[in-house]
Amino acid sequence: MAASTTRQRRAQHTRQRICTAAKQLFLSRGYTVTTITDIAREAGVAHQTVYFAFGSKAAVLSAIVDYEIVGDLDIVPLLERPHVRRITRIADPSRRLQRIVTVSCDITQRLAPLYEIVRSCAADHDVRDLLDRHEEQRWQTLRAFVAMLDGDLDPEVNLDDAADRLYSLLSHDVH
């Protein structure tokens, strides 16, 4: 059991190094010109390790985007994170909304430089799929956030409309 845990920790550390190296290269050189070999060299691993850990350059970018959203490479979804779950326990609706907006804005700010790379490389089919998945996931997350306010919304506004409004206000374009 200990050997398995050690192996998992090492693999996680390697994935982290690869993501850190790739992020730095994507931001400084651009996604298109950065190769898997460049990423591997910067991370201090063999290029086969990058392929084994992620499968493709687009998958590395996807992992970096996910990391920027939640703050680590753990597979725990954002909505299941303790800091997000605590929002539902805030009794005051105004404070609850303020916390939702704060969490969302923090994510948008962290993600902004990479999001521009993703958008600019959307001609690449895999990157376009990443962008589409991210936008759908972002709307679904904001819809879940709005559901945390359900009993406190104006009766004229349904959850989907409220999610659409929050989605627009907290967009990368507005940021």
N, C-alpha and C positions, 0 to 999 in steps of 0.2 A: 504494500500500500504506500509506504513512504517513497519508494522509487517512482511509483506512478505520479504521486503528488509533485515530486521534484521535477520529473519530466514535464508535467503540465506547466509548472511554474517557469521552467526554462523556455518552453514553447511560447508561452505568453510573453515572456521577456523578449524573445526573438521577434515576435509579431510587433511588439511595441517599438523595438529598434527600427524595424522595417518601416513602420508607419511614420515614425519621427523623421527618418531619413527621407522618405518619399515626400512628406509634407514640405520639408525644407526645400527639396529640389523642385517640386511643383510650384511653390511660391516664388522661388528665385529664378528658375529657368523656364518654367512653363510645363504643362502636362505633356503636350505633343512631343517636345524634343527630349524629354526625360525617358530613358529606357529602363527596362527591368535590370539590366546590367549596371546602370548608373545607381539605381536604388540599392542593389545588392552591395556594390562597392562602398557606398556611403554608410550602409548599415553594418558593414563588416561581415557579410554572409555570402555564401555562394548564390549565384542567380537561380539555381535549381531550388534553393530554400525559399526564395520569394515565390516561385511558381507553386511549390508544395504548400506553402502557408496560405496563399491567396488565389492562385490560379491564373490571374491576369492583372495587368496594370489597372484596369478599370475596377477590379475587385479591391485592389489596394486603396484606390481613391474612395471607394464606397466605405471601406473600413475606417478611413480617416474621417469621412463625413460623419459616420456613426459615432466615432470617438468624440468629435467636436460637439455632437448633440448631447451625449450622456456623460462625457468626461473620462471614460475609460474604455477598455476593450472587452469588459464583461458583457455577457449576452443578456443581461437584465434590461428589459425594455424601459424606456423613460417613465412611462406611466406606473411602473411597479417600483420605481426608486423611492426610498424613504422620504426624501425632501418633497417629492411630488405627492405622495400619499398623505403627508401631513397637511396639505392644502385643504383636503376634505374636512379636516377637523377644526378649521378656522370658522368660528361661529358667525362673525360679522361678514356679511356678503361683500361689502366694500373692500375690506382687508383681503378677503379671499380672491376677489377680482384683481386687486393690486398685486398679490403674490403670483397669480397666474401670468399676468402681464410681465412681471419682473423675470420670472423663470423663462418665459418665451423670448423676451428681449435679450436676456443673457445668452441664450442659445443662438439667436440670430446674429448677435455681435461676434461670438466665437466662430461661427460658421461663415461669416461674410466673405473673408478672403478666398476661402475654398469654394464657396458657392459661385463666385465669379468665374473661377476656373472651370467648374462643372458647366456653367451656362455657356461659356465661350467655346467649350469643346463638345457641345451637344450634337455636332455633326457626326461624331463617332457614335455608332449605334449603341454600344455598351454604356457609354457615358450618357446618352439620351435616355436609355432605360433607367439609369441611376437617377437622373433628374426627375423623370416621371414618377418613379417609386418614392423619391424623397418628397415631392410635392403632395402626392396622395397621402403619404404617411403624416406629413405636416398638417394637412387638413383634418385627418382622422384624430390626431393628437389634440388639435385645437377644439375639435368637436367634443372630445372627452373632457377637456378643460371646461368648456361651456356647460357640459352636463353637470359639472360640480356646482354650477350656479342655478340649476334648473328651477327650483322653487322661488328664486329671487329675480328672475327675468320679468320684464314687462310681458303681460299676457298676450300682447299683440305680436311678440317676436318668438318664433319657434326656434328650436335648437339649431337646425341647419342654417337658418338665416343669421342667427347670432354667430355661428361658426364661420360663415362666409364673411361677415363683417370683421371678425377678429383676424381671419386669414388675410384679408386685404390690409388692415391696419398694421399687422405685424409682418408684412411681406419684406423680402430682401430689397425690393425696389424702393419701398418707403424708408427702410433703414438707411 
